[in-house]
């Protein structure tokens, strides 16, 4: 069970990519400690609400739309790959078309809990069950919250270019997770 929790935690944390949220967070959180705590907490609560909705109800949502789980793996893998490439290369496929208000929602979803986290959560529930997935998800959300709180210090220590390097490496890891999902989905269809 510990291996399952660790794999869930690491995968969800990489997909959440809280380092990519740091610039947005710093721009909206303000300088006060209370403001940073409030914005980080609200963003992570929004992310958790989306994540746990799909953790517990994802199977029923799939059934309602008559989606095969292996198709979800392949489709989710494609989305993860696109998100990983965006993160690694620093561009957006959507061209910035999305507008969210307030900006805190942007951090909660889609930055922390977007399509990749939703699909990954549902896959892990089917593979490892609810408990391991929930524990790994909680750990990933807590670490993301902590990174947001420490974002100003982090930028001070490693600089904006350091944050970009971490985001690039995270994007590469995300593409690797995506390839694995696609291969497993195709294998399940055969």
FILODO-706899 format. One record per residue (C-alpha): residue in one letter; x, y, z. Coordinates in steps of 0.1 Angstrom, whole numbers, m for minus. Each point is the difference from the previous one (the first is absolute). Layout:
BEGIN
<pt><residuo>A</residuo><X>X</X><Y>Y</Y><Z>Z</Z></pt>
...
END
This chain:
BEGIN
<pt><residuo>X</residuo><X>0</X><Y>0</Y><Z>0</Z></pt>
<pt><residuo>X</residuo><X>29</X><Y>24</Y><Z>7</Z></pt>
<pt><residuo>X</residuo><X>13</X><Y>m4</Y><Z>m35</Z></pt>
<pt><residuo>X</residuo><X>m35</X><Y>8</Y><Z>m14</Z></pt>
<pt><residuo>X</residuo><X>m2</X><Y>32</Y><Z>22</Z></pt>
<pt><residuo>X</residuo><X>35</X><Y>11</Y><Z>m10</Z></pt>
<pt><residuo>X</residuo><X>m7</X><Y>m5</Y><Z>m37</Z></pt>
<pt><residuo>X</residuo><X>m34</X><Y>18</Y><Z>3</Z></pt>
<pt><residuo>X</residuo><X>16</X><Y>28</Y><Z>19</Z></pt>
<pt><residuo>X</residuo><X>29</X><Y>5</Y><Z>m24</Z></pt>
<pt><residuo>X</residuo><X>m21</X><Y>m3</Y><Z>m31</Z></pt>
<pt><residuo>X</residuo><X>m27</X><Y>24</Y><Z>12</Z></pt>
<pt><residuo>X</residuo><X>26</X><Y>25</Y><Z>13</Z></pt>
<pt><residuo>X</residuo><X>19</X><Y>0</Y><Z>m33</Z></pt>
<pt><residuo>X</residuo><X>m33</X><Y>4</Y><Z>m19</Z></pt>
<pt><residuo>X</residuo><X>m12</X><Y>28</Y><Z>23</Z></pt>
<pt><residuo>X</residuo><X>33</X><Y>18</Y><Z>m7</Z></pt>
<pt><residuo>X</residuo><X>m3</X><Y>26</Y><Z>28</Z></pt>
<pt><residuo>X</residuo><X>32</X><Y>16</Y><Z>m12</Z></pt>
<pt><residuo>X</residuo><X>m18</X><Y>11</Y><Z>m31</Z></pt>
<pt><residuo>X</residuo><X>m26</X><Y>17</Y><Z>22</Z></pt>
<pt><residuo>X</residuo><X>26</X><Y>20</Y><Z>19</Z></pt>
<pt><residuo>X</residuo><X>1</X><Y>31</Y><Z>m24</Z></pt>
<pt><residuo>X</residuo><X>m38</X><Y>2</Y><Z>0</Z></pt>
<pt><residuo>X</residuo><X>m1</X><Y>m4</Y><Z>38</Z></pt>
<pt><residuo>X</residuo><X>26</X><Y>27</Y><Z>6</Z></pt>
<pt><residuo>X</residuo><X>m18</X><Y>24</Y><Z>m22</Z></pt>
<pt><residuo>X</residuo><X>m34</X><Y>m3</Y><Z>18</Z></pt>
<pt><residuo>X</residuo><X>9</X><Y>m10</Y><Z>36</Z></pt>
<pt><residuo>X</residuo><X>14</X><Y>34</Y><Z>11</Z></pt>
<pt><residuo>X</residuo><X>28</X><Y>5</Y><Z>24</Z></pt>
<pt><residuo>X</residuo><X>m18</X><Y>m6</Y><Z>33</Z></pt>
<pt><residuo>X</residuo><X>4</X><Y>m34</Y><Z>17</Z></pt>
<pt><residuo>X</residuo><X>m38</X><Y>m2</Y><Z>6</Z></pt>
<pt><residuo>X</residuo><X>m7</X><Y>8</Y><Z>m37</Z></pt>
<pt><residuo>X</residuo><X>24</X><Y>m28</Y><Z>m11</Z></pt>
<pt><residuo>X</residuo><X>m15</X><Y>m25</Y><Z>24</Z></pt>
<pt><residuo>X</residuo><X>m36</X><Y>9</Y><Z>m11</Z></pt>
<pt><residuo>X</residuo><X>8</X><Y>m2</Y><Z>m37</Z></pt>
<pt><residuo>X</residuo><X>20</X><Y>m33</Y><Z>3</Z></pt>
<pt><residuo>X</residuo><X>m27</X><Y>m16</Y><Z>22</Z></pt>
<pt><residuo>X</residuo><X>m29</X><Y>10</Y><Z>m23</Z></pt>
<pt><residuo>X</residuo><X>19</X><Y>m12</Y><Z>m31</Z></pt>
<pt><residuo>X</residuo><X>8</X><Y>m34</Y><Z>16</Z></pt>
<pt><residuo>X</residuo><X>m36</X><Y>m4</Y><Z>13</Z></pt>
<pt><residuo>X</residuo><X>m13</X><Y>6</Y><Z>m35</Z></pt>
<pt><residuo>X</residuo><X>25</X><Y>m25</Y><Z>m14</Z></pt>
<pt><residuo>X</residuo><X>m9</X><Y>m25</Y><Z>27</Z></pt>
<pt><residuo>X</residuo><X>m37</X><Y>3</Y><Z>m7</Z></pt>
<pt><residuo>X</residuo><X>5</X><Y>m7</Y><Z>m37</Z></pt>
<pt><residuo>X</residuo><X>24</X><Y>m29</Y><Z>7</Z></pt>
<pt><residuo>X</residuo><X>m22</X><Y>m17</Y><Z>26</Z></pt>
<pt><residuo>X</residuo><X>m31</X><Y>4</Y><Z>m21</Z></pt>
<pt><residuo>X</residuo><X>16</X><Y>m21</Y><Z>m27</Z></pt>
<pt><residuo>X</residuo><X>17</X><Y>m23</Y><Z>25</Z></pt>
<pt><residuo>X</residuo><X>m33</X><Y>m11</Y><Z>14</Z></pt>
<pt><residuo>X</residuo><X>m24</X><Y>6</Y><Z>m29</Z></pt>
<pt><residuo>X</residuo><X>22</X><Y>m3</Y><Z>m30</Z></pt>
<pt><residuo>X</residuo><X>m11</X><Y>m36</Y><Z>m8</Z></pt>
<pt><residuo>X</residuo><X>m36</X><Y>11</Y><Z>0</Z></pt>
<pt><residuo>X</residuo><X>8</X><Y>29</Y><Z>m22</Z></pt>
<pt><residuo>X</residuo><X>16</X><Y>m23</Y><Z>m25</Z></pt>
<pt><residuo>X</residuo><X>m30</X><Y>m23</Y><Z>1</Z></pt>
<pt><residuo>X</residuo><X>m23</X><Y>29</Y><Z>m6</Z></pt>
<pt><residuo>X</residuo><X>19</X><Y>10</Y><Z>m31</Z></pt>
<pt><residuo>X</residuo><X>6</X><Y>m37</Y><Z>m10</Z></pt>
<pt><residuo>X</residuo><X>38</X><Y>5</Y><Z>m2</Z></pt>
<pt><residuo>X</residuo><X>22</X><Y>m31</Y><Z>1</Z></pt>
<pt><residuo>X</residuo><X>27</X><Y>2</Y><Z>26</Z></pt>
<pt><residuo>X</residuo><X>28</X><Y>m9</Y><Z>m25</Z></pt>
<pt><residuo>X</residuo><X>m12</X><Y>28</Y><Z>m22</Z></pt>
<pt><residuo>X</residuo><X>3</X><Y>23</Y><Z>30</Z></pt>
<pt><residuo>X</residuo><X>36</X><Y>m11</Y><Z>5</Z></pt>
<pt><residuo>X</residuo><X>9</X><Y>8</Y><Z>m36</Z></pt>
<pt><residuo>X</residuo><X>m19</X><Y>33</Y><Z>0</Z></pt>
<pt><residuo>X</residuo><X>14</X><Y>10</Y><Z>33</Z></pt>
<pt><residuo>X</residuo><X>35</X><Y>m10</Y><Z>m11</Z></pt>
<pt><residuo>X</residuo><X>m3</X><Y>22</Y><Z>m30</Z></pt>
<pt><residuo>X</residuo><X>m12</X><Y>30</Y><Z>22</Z></pt>
<pt><residuo>X</residuo><X>28</X><Y>m7</Y><Z>24</Z></pt>
<pt><residuo>X</residuo><X>26</X><Y>m1</Y><Z>m28</Z></pt>
<pt><residuo>X</residuo><X>m13</X><Y>34</Y><Z>m13</Z></pt>
<pt><residuo>X</residuo><X>1</X><Y>15</Y><Z>35</Z></pt>
<pt><residuo>X</residuo><X>35</X><Y>m14</Y><Z>5</Z></pt>
<pt><residuo>X</residuo><X>12</X><Y>14</Y><Z>m33</Z></pt>
<pt><residuo>X</residuo><X>m15</X><Y>34</Y><Z>9</Z></pt>
<pt><residuo>X</residuo><X>17</X><Y>m1</Y><Z>34</Z></pt>
<pt><residuo>X</residuo><X>34</X><Y>m11</Y><Z>m14</Z></pt>
<pt><residuo>X</residuo><X>0</X><Y>24</Y><Z>m30</Z></pt>
<pt><residuo>X</residuo><X>m18</X><Y>29</Y><Z>17</Z></pt>
<pt><residuo>X</residuo><X>m28</X><Y>6</Y><Z>m24</Z></pt>
<pt><residuo>X</residuo><X>m38</X><Y>m5</Y><Z>1</Z></pt>
<pt><residuo>X</residuo><X>m20</X><Y>m19</Y><Z>m26</Z></pt>
<pt><residuo>X</residuo><X>m31</X><Y>18</Y><Z>10</Z></pt>
<pt><residuo>X</residuo><X>16</X><Y>33</Y><Z>m8</Z></pt>
<pt><residuo>X</residuo><X>m12</X><Y>15</Y><Z>32</Z></pt>
<pt><residuo>X</residuo><X>m37</X><Y>m1</Y><Z>m10</Z></pt>
<pt><residuo>X</residuo><X>m12</X><Y>m9</Y><Z>35</Z></pt>
<pt><residuo>X</residuo><X>m10</X><Y>27</Y><Z>23</Z></pt>
<pt><residuo>X</residuo><X>m7</X><Y>m8</Y><Z>37</Z></pt>
<pt><residuo>X</residuo><X>m11</X><Y>23</Y><Z>27</Z></pt>
<pt><residuo>X</residuo><X>11</X><Y>3</Y><Z>27</Z></pt>
<pt><residuo>X</residuo><X>36</X><Y>m10</Y><Z>m8</Z></pt>
<pt><residuo>X</residuo><X>1</X><Y>m24</Y><Z>30</Z></pt>
<pt><residuo>X</residuo><X>m23</X><Y>m23</Y><Z>m19</Z></pt>
<pt><residuo>X</residuo><X>26</X><Y>m2</Y><Z>m28</Z></pt>
<pt><residuo>X</residuo><X>26</X><Y>m14</Y><Z>25</Z></pt>
<pt><residuo>X</residuo><X>m25</X><Y>m25</Y><Z>14</Z></pt>
<pt><residuo>X</residuo><X>m12</X><Y>m11</Y><Z>m33</Z></pt>
<pt><residuo>X</residuo><X>13</X><Y>m5</Y><Z>m27</Z></pt>
<pt><residuo>X</residuo><X>36</X><Y>7</Y><Z>13</Z></pt>
<pt><residuo>X</residuo><X>0</X><Y>m24</Y><Z>30</Z></pt>
<pt><residuo>X</residuo><X>m29</X><Y>m23</Y><Z>m8</Z></pt>
<pt><residuo>X</residuo><X>m6</X><Y>0</Y><Z>m37</Z></pt>
<pt><residuo>X</residuo><X>m8</X><Y>m28</Y><Z>m25</Z></pt>
<pt><residuo>X</residuo><X>32</X><Y>m18</Y><Z>7</Z></pt>
<pt><residuo>X</residuo><X>m6</X><Y>m3</Y><Z>38</Z></pt>
<pt><residuo>X</residuo><X>m36</X><Y>m10</Y><Z>m6</Z></pt>
<pt><residuo>X</residuo><X>9</X><Y>m28</Y><Z>m24</Z></pt>
<pt><residuo>X</residuo><X>30</X><Y>m12</Y><Z>21</Z></pt>
<pt><residuo>X</residuo><X>m21</X><Y>0</Y><Z>32</Z></pt>
<pt><residuo>X</residuo><X>m27</X><Y>m22</Y><Z>m17</Z></pt>
<pt><residuo>X</residuo><X>27</X><Y>m24</Y><Z>m14</Z></pt>
<pt><residuo>X</residuo><X>16</X><Y>m3</Y><Z>34</Z></pt>
<pt><residuo>X</residuo><X>m34</X><Y>m7</Y><Z>17</Z></pt>
<pt><residuo>X</residuo><X>m5</X><Y>m29</Y><Z>m24</Z></pt>
<pt><residuo>X</residuo><X>35</X><Y>m13</Y><Z>5</Z></pt>
<pt><residuo>X</residuo><X>7</X><Y>6</Y><Z>37</Z></pt>
<pt><residuo>X</residuo><X>m34</X><Y>8</Y><Z>16</Z></pt>
<pt><residuo>X</residuo><X>m14</X><Y>30</Y><Z>18</Z></pt>
<pt><residuo>X</residuo><X>21</X><Y>0</Y><Z>31</Z></pt>
<pt><residuo>X</residuo><X>35</X><Y>0</Y><Z>m16</Z></pt>
<pt><residuo>X</residuo><X>m11</X><Y>25</Y><Z>m26</Z></pt>
<pt><residuo>X</residuo><X>m16</X><Y>23</Y><Z>26</Z></pt>
<pt><residuo>X</residuo><X>31</X><Y>m1</Y><Z>22</Z></pt>
<pt><residuo>X</residuo><X>23</X><Y>7</Y><Z>m29</Z></pt>
<pt><residuo>X</residuo><X>m23</X><Y>28</Y><Z>m12</Z></pt>
<pt><residuo>X</residuo><X>m1</X><Y>16</Y><Z>34</Z></pt>
<pt><residuo>X</residuo><X>38</X><Y>m1</Y><Z>2</Z></pt>
<pt><residuo>X</residuo><X>4</X><Y>16</Y><Z>m35</Z></pt>
<pt><residuo>X</residuo><X>m26</X><Y>27</Y><Z>9</Z></pt>
<pt><residuo>X</residuo><X>18</X><Y>8</Y><Z>33</Z></pt>
<pt><residuo>X</residuo><X>34</X><Y>2</Y><Z>m16</Z></pt>
<pt><residuo>X</residuo><X>m15</X><Y>23</Y><Z>m28</Z></pt>
<pt><residuo>X</residuo><X>m15</X><Y>22</Y><Z>27</Z></pt>
<pt><residuo>X</residuo><X>34</X><Y>2</Y><Z>17</Z></pt>
<pt><residuo>X</residuo><X>18</X><Y>9</Y><Z>m32</Z></pt>
<pt><residuo>X</residuo><X>m25</X><Y>28</Y><Z>m7</Z></pt>
<pt><residuo>X</residuo><X>6</X><Y>14</Y><Z>35</Z></pt>
<pt><residuo>X</residuo><X>37</X><Y>m1</Y><Z>m5</Z></pt>
<pt><residuo>X</residuo><X>m1</X><Y>12</Y><Z>m36</Z></pt>
<pt><residuo>X</residuo><X>14</X><Y>35</Y><Z>8</Z></pt>
<pt><residuo>X</residuo><X>30</X><Y>m15</Y><Z>18</Z></pt>
<pt><residuo>X</residuo><X>4</X><Y>m26</Y><Z>m27</Z></pt>
<pt><residuo>X</residuo><X>2</X><Y>26</Y><Z>m27</Z></pt>
<pt><residuo>X</residuo><X>25</X><Y>19</Y><Z>22</Z></pt>
<pt><residuo>X</residuo><X>22</X><Y>m31</Y><Z>4</Z></pt>
<pt><residuo>X</residuo><X>0</X><Y>m15</Y><Z>m35</Z></pt>
<pt><residuo>X</residuo><X>m12</X><Y>30</Y><Z>m20</Z></pt>
<pt><residuo>X</residuo><X>m26</X><Y>0</Y><Z>m27</Z></pt>
<pt><residuo>X</residuo><X>22</X><Y>m19</Y><Z>m24</Z></pt>
<pt><residuo>X</residuo><X>3</X><Y>m27</Y><Z>27</Z></pt>
<pt><residuo>X</residuo><X>m37</X><Y>m3</Y><Z>2</Z></pt>
<pt><residuo>X</residuo><X>m1</X><Y>m3</Y><Z>m38</Z></pt>
<pt><residuo>X</residuo><X>26</X><Y>m28</Y><Z>1</Z></pt>
<pt><residuo>X</residuo><X>m20</X><Y>m19</Y><Z>27</Z></pt>
<pt><residuo>X</residuo><X>m32</X><Y>5</Y><Z>m22</Z></pt>
<pt><residuo>X</residuo><X>19</X><Y>m14</Y><Z>m30</Z></pt>
<pt><residuo>X</residuo><X>12</X><Y>m31</Y><Z>18</Z></pt>
<pt><residuo>X</residuo><X>m35</X><Y>m5</Y><Z>14</Z></pt>
<pt><residuo>X</residuo><X>m14</X><Y>3</Y><Z>m35</Z></pt>
<pt><residuo>X</residuo><X>24</X><Y>m27</Y><Z>m13</Z></pt>
<pt><residuo>X</residuo><X>m11</X><Y>m23</Y><Z>29</Z></pt>
<pt><residuo>X</residuo><X>m36</X><Y>7</Y><Z>m9</Z></pt>
<pt><residuo>X</residuo><X>5</X><Y>m11</Y><Z>m36</Z></pt>
<pt><residuo>X</residuo><X>15</X><Y>m32</Y><Z>12</Z></pt>
<pt><residuo>X</residuo><X>m30</X><Y>m7</Y><Z>23</Z></pt>
<pt><residuo>X</residuo><X>m22</X><Y>8</Y><Z>m30</Z></pt>
<pt><residuo>X</residuo><X>17</X><Y>m25</Y><Z>m23</Z></pt>
<pt><residuo>X</residuo><X>m4</X><Y>m27</Y><Z>26</Z></pt>
<pt><residuo>X</residuo><X>m38</X><Y>7</Y><Z>2</Z></pt>
<pt><residuo>X</residuo><X>m3</X><Y>m1</Y><Z>m37</Z></pt>
<pt><residuo>X</residuo><X>19</X><Y>m33</Y><Z>m3</Z></pt>
<pt><residuo>X</residuo><X>m21</X><Y>m16</Y><Z>28</Z></pt>
<pt><residuo>X</residuo><X>m32</X><Y>12</Y><Z>m16</Z></pt>
<pt><residuo>X</residuo><X>9</X><Y>m14</Y><Z>m34</Z></pt>
<pt><residuo>X</residuo><X>11</X><Y>m33</Y><Z>16</Z></pt>
<pt><residuo>X</residuo><X>m34</X><Y>m2</Y><Z>18</Z></pt>
<pt><residuo>X</residuo><X>m19</X><Y>5</Y><Z>m32</Z></pt>
<pt><residuo>X</residuo><X>18</X><Y>m29</Y><Z>m18</Z></pt>
END
